[in-house]
Amino acid sequence: NAGVTQTPKFRVLKTGQSMTLLCAQDMNHEYMYWYRQDPGMGLRLIHYSVGEGTTAKGEVPDGYNVSRLKKQNFLLGLESAAPSQTSVYFCASSRTGQGASHQPQHFGDGTRLSIL
Amino acid sequence: AQSVSQHNHHVILSEAASLELGCNYSYGGTVNLFWYVQYPGQHLQLLLKYFSGDPLVKGIKGFEAEFIKSKFSFNLRKPSVQWSDTAEYFCAVLSSGSARQLTFGSGTQLTVLP
């Protein structure tokens, strides 16, 4: 009963380094999302995907790229990490985009990323 | 663009006290409204949701929220809080437009003293 699994849980990077965060869901959900959570700002949507092979920009997409090669996986990439990207990153998935079937999003446990 | 305001950043209560957390949104169309809770070190969990019908919705763990369309509000309430309710609470709104994105408020940290 895994739900949404994020790896890694913690990572420290130096400015300019690259890395990829992995999100995997085993619920056969169509929609997947990446958010960042910063103190006093709630969650902000970075990118999302409405299905395998498709991605779209959210509220704060700059500095990030994503890929959805398989339905169950949604990857978030930082090509050249910056200190402003220090944050907690949450992945979520839902059966639809919530407009039609009103399915709430299921969240992963988060990845705490620090950029030095 | 839609926005969500949670005016209480940190609320401290004693056990058995009543709770009301404010949430106001700015969007003139049809909205779906949610409250999520994040316990320390955990991910967000859905507390309750409103889509249509009775504006008073009941969620898990004794929480309820009332949708007041004229006030653009969706306040969260609980008659008697417990120490285990200590967590951060997020209000969120989903617009009915094509974007279908959740917009979160900045969160309210609730601390319940034993």
Interface residues (C-beta under 8 A of the other chain):
Chain A: V4 G40 M41 G42 L43 R44 L45 Y48 G58 E59 F90 A92 G97 Q98 G99 H102 P104 Q105 F107 G108 D109 G110
Chain B: V4 Q6 H9 N32 F34 Q42 H43 L44 Q45 L46 K49 F51 F90 L94 S96 R100 Q101 L102 F104 G105 S106 G107
